[in-house]
C-alpha cells in the first residue's frame, strides 16, 4: 500500500497534471529534468536536509551551516515554493539546494548524492522520501519533532503494507513530546533536543546588518513615541489591534505577511483612516527578525486569522511580546515562552487593550540563551554521529 501511495503521488506530480493545475514554473522545473537531475553528484557522502516550507527551513539552517563547516557535503530540499528565497541563500554551501523531487525520485536522488543520513524538520515526512531512505538503509532524524498527523498516517500506511516502520531518531523540544513519541513509536529512538530556531535567530541578530535595514531603521527613528512592531501582520490582526492602540501614544511598524499589491493597499487604507501619521508599512521580505530589535514591543500576527506566526524572533530581541489565540497552543515554543513570562496571549480586544496599557513581560536572560546554545551544540553532536 505504501508503494501504491508513492506511485499515486508521483502520477499527480507528472508534467501534465502540474500544468493542468497551474503550479508555478519553479515547481515544474523541480519535477522535471531541469531540477536536481542536472545537479552533479559528489564523490563524498552527503547529509540531506528536507523541510516543508520556509519556516521549517530556517530551523535547519544552523545545522546545515555547521555540517558544512565540518567539511561535510550537504544537500537541502523543501516542498513549498515559499522556501525558494532561503534555498537560494543556501546554494553556495550545498551540493543541491532546491525544491524536492517527485515522490518516486527520492531513491535516485539519494543514490546520486550518496546520501548517508537524512535530517527532517518538525513533522514533514513524505512517504516516498521515508520509503526510499528505508530501502537504502539511510538513517533518518527529525529535529524539533512533533507527533502530528503526518507521522501517524505514515505509520499506519507502513503497518497496512505489512512493512516495518523505518528507524527514526526523534529529537523533541519538550519532555511531554518525548513521552508522546516514545509511547506511539516504542521502537523509535527518542531524545530531548532543543529547537534549532533559537540558534538561528540568535545568529541572525549577531550577524552584520542588512544594508536595507538601515533605511528602515532611519524611518523608524523618525516615528513619535514608543514603537510597536506588528510582525507577519494580517488585516484581521489590525482590526483588533488598532482600535485599542489608538488610545495610547506611540507608533506602529507594520510588516505584512502578504506583500501583494492589493493587500498592501487594503492595509495602507485602513491605517491611514485610523492612525494617520503614526505608522509605516514595511513592504519587503527578509527583514522581520532584525526589525523586531528596532521596537519597544511586538505584536505577532496571525492570531486572529490564519494562525500565529513565529514568536521566537521578538522574544530573542528582548522586548515584550503578545499575540492572538489562533493556534497559540499548537507550538511548543509558545508554551515555553509563556512559562518564562515572555509571551502573552490576548484572546480578545479587551485583553489586548489591557496588555497595551501595561506592555508587561519578562525578557530572556543571558543564562537562558547560553543554555539554549549549549543544548544546540549537544543536538549538533548527536546528529553528526548518526550515520
C-alpha positions as CSV (number, residue, x, y, z in Angstrom):
1,X,0.0,0.0,0.0
2,X,2.8,2.4,0.8
3,X,4.4,1.8,-2.6
4,X,1.0,2.3,-4.3
5,X,0.6,5.6,-2.5
6,X,4.0,6.7,-3.7
7,X,3.1,5.8,-7.3
8,X,-0.2,7.7,-7.0
9,X,1.6,10.8,-5.6
10,X,4.1,10.6,-8.4
11,X,1.4,10.4,-11.0
12,X,-0.2,13.5,-9.6
13,X,3.2,15.2,-9.9
14,X,3.7,14.5,-13.6
15,X,4.2,17.2,-16.1
16,X,0.6,17.0,-17.5
17,X,-1.0,17.3,-14.1
18,X,1.2,20.1,-12.9
19,X,0.4,22.1,-16.0
20,X,-3.3,21.4,-15.7
21,X,-3.4,22.7,-12.1
22,X,-1.3,25.7,-12.9
23,X,1.5,25.0,-10.5
24,X,4.3,27.6,-10.7
25,X,7.2,27.1,-13.1
26,X,9.6,26.6,-10.2
27,X,7.7,23.5,-9.1
28,X,7.5,22.2,-12.7
29,X,11.3,22.6,-13.0
30,X,11.8,20.7,-9.8
31,X,9.8,17.8,-11.0
32,X,11.4,17.7,-14.5
33,X,14.8,17.4,-16.0
34,X,16.0,21.0,-15.1
35,X,15.9,20.3,-11.4
36,X,18.0,18.1,-9.2
37,X,18.8,15.6,-12.1
38,X,21.1,18.2,-13.7
39,X,23.0,18.7,-10.4
40,X,26.3,17.0,-10.2
41,X,26.7,14.3,-7.6
42,X,29.7,14.5,-5.4
43,X,32.2,11.7,-4.6
44,X,31.9,12.1,-0.8
45,X,28.9,11.0,1.3
46,X,26.2,13.7,1.8
47,X,23.9,14.7,4.6
48,X,20.4,15.6,3.2
49,X,18.2,18.1,4.9
50,X,14.5,18.4,4.0
51,X,11.8,20.9,5.1
52,X,8.2,21.6,4.2
53,X,8.4,25.4,3.8
54,X,10.5,28.4,4.7
55,X,9.8,28.4,8.4
56,X,11.0,24.8,8.8
57,X,14.0,25.5,6.5
58,X,15.0,28.4,8.8
59,X,15.0,25.8,11.6
60,X,17.5,23.6,9.8
61,X,19.9,26.4,8.6
62,X,22.2,26.3,11.7
63,X,22.7,22.6,11.3
64,X,23.3,22.9,7.5
65,X,25.9,25.6,8.2
66,X,27.6,23.6,10.9
67,X,27.7,20.4,8.9
68,X,29.3,22.3,6.1
69,X,31.8,24.0,8.4
70,X,32.9,20.5,9.5
71,X,33.9,19.7,5.9
72,X,30.8,17.6,5.1
73,X,28.8,17.6,1.9
74,X,25.2,18.9,2.5
75,X,22.1,19.0,0.3
76,X,18.8,20.6,1.1
77,X,15.3,20.4,-0.4
78,X,11.9,21.9,0.5
79,X,8.4,21.2,-0.7
80,X,6.9,24.7,-0.7
81,X,7.7,27.5,-3.1
82,X,7.8,29.8,0.0
83,X,11.2,28.4,0.7
84,X,12.8,29.5,-2.6
85,X,14.5,32.6,-1.1
86,X,16.0,30.6,1.7
87,X,17.1,27.8,-0.6
88,X,18.8,30.3,-2.9
89,X,20.8,31.6,0.1
90,X,22.0,28.1,0.9
91,X,23.1,27.3,-2.6
92,X,26.7,28.4,-2.0
93,X,27.4,25.7,0.5
94,X,25.1,22.9,-0.7
95,X,25.6,20.3,-3.4
96,X,22.0,20.8,-4.2
97,X,19.6,23.5,-2.8
98,X,16.1,23.5,-4.4
99,X,12.6,22.1,-4.4
100,X,12.1,18.5,-3.7
101,X,11.7,15.9,-6.4
102,X,8.6,13.8,-7.2
103,X,7.9,11.1,-4.7
104,X,9.2,8.2,-6.8
105,X,12.5,10.0,-7.4
106,X,13.8,10.2,-3.9
107,X,15.8,6.9,-4.2
108,X,17.5,8.1,-7.3
109,X,18.3,11.5,-5.7
110,X,19.8,9.7,-2.6
111,X,21.9,7.5,-4.8
112,X,23.1,10.3,-6.9
113,X,24.4,12.3,-4.0
114,X,25.5,9.3,-1.9
115,X,23.3,10.3,1.0
116,X,24.3,8.8,4.3
117,X,21.7,10.4,6.6
118,X,18.5,12.5,6.3
119,X,17.6,15.3,8.6
120,X,13.9,16.4,8.7
121,X,12.3,19.2,10.5
122,X,9.4,19.0,12.9
123,X,6.9,16.7,11.2
124,X,7.5,16.8,7.4
125,X,7.8,13.1,6.4
126,X,6.7,12.3,2.9
127,X,6.0,8.6,2.0
128,X,8.4,8.5,-1.0
129,X,11.2,10.1,1.0
130,X,10.8,7.8,4.0
131,X,10.4,4.7,1.9
132,X,13.5,5.5,-0.2
133,X,15.6,6.1,2.9
134,X,14.3,2.9,4.5
135,X,15.0,0.8,1.4
136,X,18.6,2.2,1.1
137,X,19.3,1.8,4.8
138,X,19.7,5.6,5.4
139,X,19.1,6.7,9.0
140,X,16.5,9.5,9.4
141,X,16.5,12.2,12.1
142,X,13.7,14.6,12.9
143,X,14.7,17.7,14.9
144,X,12.1,19.6,17.0
145,X,9.9,16.6,16.3
146,X,6.2,16.7,16.9
147,X,3.7,13.9,16.8
148,X,1.5,15.3,14.0
149,X,-0.9,13.5,11.6
150,X,1.8,13.1,9.0
151,X,3.7,10.7,11.3
152,X,0.5,8.9,12.5
153,X,-0.7,8.4,8.9
154,X,2.7,7.3,7.7
155,X,3.0,4.8,10.5
156,X,-0.5,3.4,9.6
157,X,0.4,3.0,6.0
158,X,3.5,1.0,6.8
159,X,1.5,-1.2,9.1
160,X,-1.2,-1.8,6.5
161,X,1.5,-2.6,4.0
162,X,3.0,-5.2,6.4
163,X,6.2,-3.2,6.4
164,X,8.4,-2.5,9.4
165,X,8.3,1.2,10.2
166,X,11.8,2.6,9.4
167,X,14.3,3.5,12.1
168,X,13.9,7.1,13.2
169,X,15.8,9.3,15.6
170,X,13.5,11.9,17.1
171,X,14.7,15.0,18.9
172,X,11.8,16.7,20.7
173,X,11.9,20.1,22.2
174,X,9.5,19.3,25.1
175,X,9.7,16.5,27.6
176,X,5.9,15.8,27.1
177,X,6.6,15.3,23.4
178,X,9.4,12.9,24.2
179,X,6.9,10.8,26.1
180,X,4.2,11.1,23.4
181,X,6.6,10.0,20.6
182,X,8.0,7.1,22.7
183,X,4.6,5.9,23.6
184,X,3.4,6.0,20.0
185,X,6.6,4.6,18.5
186,X,8.2,2.4,21.2
187,X,10.8,1.1,18.7
188,X,12.0,4.6,17.8
189,X,14.9,6.4,19.4
190,X,13.6,9.5,21.1
191,X,15.6,12.1,22.9
192,X,15.2,15.6,24.2
193,X,16.7,18.2,21.8
194,X,16.5,22.0,21.5
195,X,14.5,23.8,18.8
196,X,17.3,24.9,16.4
197,X,15.5,28.2,15.7
198,X,16.8,29.6,19.0
199,X,20.3,29.2,17.5
200,X,19.1,30.5,14.1
201,X,17.6,33.7,15.4
202,X,20.5,34.4,17.8
203,X,22.9,34.1,14.9
204,X,20.9,36.4,12.7
205,X,20.8,39.0,15.4
206,X,24.5,38.8,15.8
207,X,25.3,39.0,12.1
208,X,26.1,42.1,10.0
209,X,23.2,44.5,9.5
210,X,21.4,44.2,6.2
211,X,22.0,47.5,4.2
212,X,18.3,47.7,3.5
213,X,17.7,47.6,7.3
214,X,19.5,50.9,7.7
215,X,16.9,52.7,5.6
216,X,14.0,51.3,7.5
217,X,15.8,52.0,10.8
218,X,16.1,55.6,9.9
219,X,12.4,55.8,9.1
220,X,11.5,54.1,12.4
221,X,13.7,56.6,14.4
222,X,11.6,59.4,13.0
223,X,8.3,57.9,14.4
224,X,6.9,59.5,17.5
225,X,6.8,57.8,20.9
226,X,7.4,54.1,21.7
227,X,7.3,51.8,18.6
228,X,5.4,48.6,18.3
229,X,6.4,46.1,15.6
230,X,3.5,44.2,14.2
231,X,5.2,41.2,12.6
232,X,3.7,39.0,9.9
233,X,0.5,41.1,10.1
234,X,-2.8,40.3,8.5
235,X,-5.7,42.8,8.2
236,X,-7.6,40.7,10.8
237,X,-4.9,41.4,13.3
238,X,-5.0,45.1,12.7
239,X,-8.8,45.2,13.1
240,X,-8.3,44.0,16.7
241,X,-5.1,45.8,17.5
242,X,-5.5,49.3,16.1
243,X,-8.8,50.4,17.8
244,X,-7.2,49.8,21.2
245,X,-3.8,51.2,20.2
246,X,-5.4,54.5,19.2
247,X,-6.0,55.3,22.9
248,X,-2.2,55.2,23.6
249,X,0.7,57.2,22.4
250,X,3.3,55.8,20.1
251,X,3.6,54.4,16.6
252,X,3.4,51.2,14.7
253,X,5.7,49.5,12.2
254,X,3.5,47.0,10.3
255,X,5.3,44.2,8.5
256,X,2.6,42.4,6.4
257,X,2.8,38.6,5.8
258,X,1.1,39.1,2.4
259,X,3.0,41.6,0.3
260,X,0.8,41.5,-2.8
261,X,-0.2,45.0,-4.0
262,X,-4.0,44.6,-3.3
263,X,-3.3,43.5,0.3
264,X,-0.8,46.3,0.9
265,X,-3.3,48.8,-0.4
266,X,-6.0,47.5,2.0
267,X,-3.6,47.8,4.9
268,X,-2.5,51.3,3.9
269,X,-6.0,52.5,3.5
270,X,-7.1,51.1,6.9
271,X,-4.1,52.5,8.8
272,X,-4.4,55.9,7.1
273,X,-8.0,56.1,8.1
274,X,-7.4,55.0,11.7
275,X,-4.0,56.3,12.8
276,X,-2.7,58.7,10.1
277,X,1.0,59.7,10.6
278,X,1.5,57.1,13.3
279,X,2.7,54.2,11.2
280,X,4.9,52.9,8.5
281,X,4.4,49.7,6.4
282,X,7.4,47.6,5.5
283,X,6.9,46.2,2.1
284,X,10.0,43.9,2.0
285,X,10.6,40.3,2.9
286,X,13.6,39.0,5.0
287,X,13.9,41.9,7.5
288,X,11.4,41.0,10.2
289,X,13.9,39.3,12.6
290,X,16.1,42.4,12.6
291,X,13.2,44.8,12.7
292,X,11.9,43.4,16.0
293,X,15.1,44.7,17.6
294,X,14.1,48.2,16.5
295,X,10.9,48.2,18.5
296,X,9.9,48.7,22.1
297,X,7.2,46.0,22.0
298,X,5.9,43.5,19.5
299,X,2.6,42.0,18.3
300,X,2.9,38.8,16.3
301,X,0.3,38.5,13.6
302,X,-2.0,35.7,12.6
303,X,-3.6,35.1,16.0
304,X,-6.9,36.5,14.9
305,X,-6.8,34.9,11.4
306,X,-4.8,32.1,9.9
307,X,-2.8,31.3,13.0
308,X,0.1,32.9,14.8
309,X,3.5,33.2,13.2
310,X,6.9,32.7,14.8
311,X,7.2,34.3,18.3
312,X,10.9,33.5,18.8
313,X,12.3,36.4,16.9
314,X,10.7,39.1,19.0
315,X,11.3,37.1,22.2
316,X,15.0,36.9,21.4
317,X,15.1,40.7,20.7
318,X,14.4,41.4,24.4
319,X,11.0,43.2,24.1
320,X,7.5,42.4,25.5
321,X,5.6,40.2,23.1
322,X,1.9,39.4,22.6
323,X,-0.3,37.7,20.0
324,X,-3.8,36.5,19.4
325,X,-5.1,33.0,20.3
326,X,-5.4,31.1,16.9
327,X,-3.0,28.1,17.0
328,X,-1.3,29.5,20.1
329,X,-1.3,26.1,21.9
330,X,-0.1,24.3,18.8
331,X,3.6,25.3,19.1
332,X,5.9,24.1,21.8
333,X,7.9,27.4,21.8
334,X,4.9,29.5,22.6
335,X,4.2,27.3,25.6
336,X,7.8,27.6,26.7
337,X,7.8,31.4,26.3
338,X,4.6,31.8,28.2
339,X,6.0,29.7,31.1
340,X,9.0,32.1,31.1
341,X,6.7,35.1,31.3
342,X,8.0,36.5,28.0
343,X,4.9,36.0,25.8
344,X,1.3,37.0,26.4
345,X,-1.8,35.5,24.6
346,X,-4.6,38.0,24.2
347,X,-7.9,36.3,23.4
348,X,-9.9,39.4,22.5
349,X,-9.8,43.2,22.2
350,X,-10.3,43.9,25.9
351,X,-7.3,41.7,26.8
352,X,-5.2,43.3,24.1
353,X,-6.0,46.8,25.4
354,X,-5.2,45.7,28.9
355,X,-1.8,44.4,27.7
356,X,-1.1,47.6,25.7
357,X,-1.7,49.6,28.9
358,X,1.0,47.7,30.7
359,X,3.1,46.1,28.0
360,X,4.4,43.9,30.7
361,X,6.6,40.8,30.1
362,X,9.9,39.4,31.1
363,X,12.9,39.2,28.8
364,X,15.1,36.2,28.1
365,X,18.1,36.2,30.3
366,X,21.7,35.6,29.1
367,X,21.8,32.5,31.2
368,X,18.8,31.1,29.4
369,X,20.3,31.9,26.0
370,X,23.6,30.4,26.8
371,X,21.8,27.3,28.0
372,X,19.9,27.1,24.6
373,X,23.2,27.4,22.8
374,X,24.8,24.5,24.8
375,X,21.7,22.4,24.1
376,X,22.0,23.2,20.4
377,X,25.7,22.1,20.4
378,X,24.7,18.8,22.0
379,X,22.0,18.3,19.3
380,X,24.6,19.0,16.6
381,X,27.0,16.5,18.0
382,X,24.2,13.9,18.2
383,X,23.2,14.4,14.6
384,X,26.9,14.2,13.5
385,X,27.4,10.7,14.9
386,X,24.3,9.2,13.4
387,X,25.0,7.6,10.0
